Structure formats: C-alpha cells, structure tokens
Amino acid sequence: MDAIEAILTRTSQGKLAEPAPDQDALQRAFACALRAPDHRVLRPWRYLVLRGAALAKLGEVFVAASRASNPALDEQEAERLRRMPLRAPLIVVAITVHKYDPKVPNEELLLSTGAAVQNLMLALHAQGYASMWRTGPLAHDEQVKDALGLADNETLSGFIYVGTPSTEPRKVSPLPVHDYAKDWEG
Ligand SMILES: Cc1cc2nc3c(=O)[nH]c(=O)nc-3n(C[C@H](O)[C@H](O)[C@H](O)COP(=O)(O)O)c2cc1C
C-alpha cells in the first residue's frame, strides 16, 4: 500500500479483535511515529504499550478514578468502565512531554504528538491492522495519569486502541477539497 492509499483508506475501528500487531509490525509503527515533525528536535513524546493483564488493570484504574470523583458510581457503570480497555487487544498510551524551549510554544508539542499518532495509525493500517484514538475525561484525570506514571509536565494525549478489524471498514466519502483549501493571494 502506498502512502496516499494508506492515508485515504484509513478509518477508525471501534471493534478491534486479536491478533494485535506482532512485535515487528509494532516496532515499525513506532519507528514511523518517531519520524513526526518536531520543532527543535525536542522529542516531546513517549508511549506505553498495554496488553493482556495490563488492560484489565487499566480498567480497574478507570473504576477507581471514577469512584474518587463520584462515590455514588453504580456497579453497572463501574462494569462498563472496567471493560472499556478490553475493546482492543492492545492500547498505546500516547504521552506528550512538555519540554521547555523558548522557541517552541507548548501547543507545538501537542501538535507534534498528533502528527506522531497519525504516523503510528497509518503505519498500523498499512500493515493490515486498525486503530482508534480515544481520550475522554479519564485521559485528563490526575488519578489515571498517576497510575500510568505520568509526570507533572506530561499530557495524556490519547489511548490508541489497536487490533485487527472485526467489522468491514467504514466507507468514507471524500470531502470537497475546495471547501477547506483555498488559494490566498494577498
Ligand atoms: C485527540 C482525539 C481524541 C479523540 N477521542 C475520541 C473519543 O474519546 N471517543 C471517540 O469516540 N472518538 C474520539 N476521537 C475520534 C476518533 O478517533 C475518530 O477519529 C473519529 O471517530 C473519526 O473517524 P475516522 O478516524 O475514521 O475518520 C478522537 C480523535 C482525536 C484526534
């Protein structure tokens, strides 16, 4: 699959099954993530890979964090939260590291992570896997960030659910380019 085809055919997949990418495919995808554009070469990102028991542990972290902010959380909701990380055989936690450089505004570090995650997702897609980028309130919860070992200068930029698509990829209609990209002539 060439680069243009990979970009145009990638879609997010909410239902992801085994197998997760093997070690070679995952290393290749990370190698692509590490080629993200990066102002002043700060390397403002790092990743955690969660599989198997670690996914179940993340579910417990989600429940504990949600109970801390809402002690009335009922068991049905707790079970939904507990099962959330089990929607894929592997999760990549994408972390932005807010390194200081006087020439690099903070938002550029987040933009670099966005580019890196897109590289990762495209590389997975090109190798026959699928993924979905998720965040939500739990990505910004201090208890969740602590449990995953994030430092004060780090942002949890995404839970990237990764696996093999278990449904047909969604058909996407291309957007009209001229609505979004226009010439500017001063
Ligand atoms: C930073 C970021 C966070 C996202 N968080 C969520 C999320 O928590 N839940 C969700 O359903 N979609 C989330 N999305 C959107 C999906 O990952 C996906 O991009 C969207 O459903 C469009 O599908 P497509 O990638 O196939 O075009 C997020 C996307 C981005 C870029």
The ligand as a Tripos MOL2 file, in Angstrom:
@<TRIPOS>MOLECULE
LIG
   31    33     1     0     0
SMALL
NO_CHARGES

@<TRIPOS>ATOM
      1 C1         -7.3650   13.7380   20.0490 C.3       1 LIG1
      2 C2         -8.5400   12.8910   19.6490 C.ar      1 LIG1
      3 C3         -9.3340   12.3210   20.6290 C.ar      1 LIG1
      4 C4        -10.4500   11.5420   20.3100 C.ar      1 LIG1
      5 N1        -11.1990   10.9860   21.3000 N.ar      1 LIG1
      6 C5        -12.2640   10.2200   20.9840 C.ar      1 LIG1
      7 C6        -13.0280    9.5920   21.9870 C.ar      1 LIG1
      8 O1        -12.7400    9.6950   23.1880 O.2       1 LIG1
      9 N2        -14.1020    8.8570   21.6190 N.ar      1 LIG1
     10 C7        -14.4550    8.7130   20.3040 C.ar      1 LIG1
     11 O2        -15.4540    8.0410   20.0180 O.2       1 LIG1
     12 N3        -13.7210    9.2850   19.3120 N.ar      1 LIG1
     13 C8        -12.6350   10.0200   19.6210 C.ar      1 LIG1
     14 N4        -11.8870   10.5970   18.6190 N.ar      1 LIG1
     15 C9        -12.3240   10.4620   17.2200 C.3       1 LIG1
     16 C10       -11.9900    9.1060   16.5940 C.3       1 LIG1
     17 O3        -10.7010    8.6720   16.9590 O.3       1 LIG1
     18 C11       -12.0790    9.1880   15.0450 C.3       1 LIG1
     19 O4        -11.0730    9.9860   14.5290 O.3       1 LIG1
     20 C12       -13.4070    9.6890   14.5570 C.3       1 LIG1
     21 O5        -14.4200    8.8320   15.0120 O.3       1 LIG1
     22 C13       -13.4640    9.7940   13.0370 C.3       1 LIG1
     23 O6        -13.2150    8.5530   12.4430 O.3       1 LIG1
     24 P1        -12.1100    8.3700   11.2990 P.3       1 LIG1
     25 O7        -10.7690    8.4340   12.0050 O.co2     1 LIG1
     26 O8        -12.4150    7.0400   10.7110 O.co2     1 LIG1
     27 O9        -12.2950    9.4820   10.3200 O.co2     1 LIG1
     28 C14       -10.7730   11.3470   18.9360 C.ar      1 LIG1
     29 C15        -9.9410   11.8880   17.9430 C.ar      1 LIG1
     30 C16        -8.8420   12.6490   18.2850 C.ar      1 LIG1
     31 C17        -7.9690   13.2390   17.2050 C.3       1 LIG1
@<TRIPOS>BOND
     1     1     2 1
     2     2     3 ar
     3     2    30 ar
     4     3     4 ar
     5     4     5 ar
     6     4    28 ar
     7     5     6 ar
     8     6     7 ar
     9     6    13 1
    10     7     8 2
    11     7     9 ar
    12     9    10 ar
    13    10    11 2
    14    10    12 ar
    15    12    13 ar
    16    13    14 ar
    17    14    15 1
    18    14    28 ar
    19    15    16 1
    20    16    17 1
    21    16    18 1
    22    18    19 1
    23    18    20 1
    24    20    21 1
    25    20    22 1
    26    22    23 1
    27    23    24 1
    28    24    25 2
    29    24    26 1
    30    24    27 1
    31    28    29 ar
    32    29    30 ar
    33    30    31 1
@<TRIPOS>SUBSTRUCTURE
     1 LIG1         1 GROUP 0 **** ****
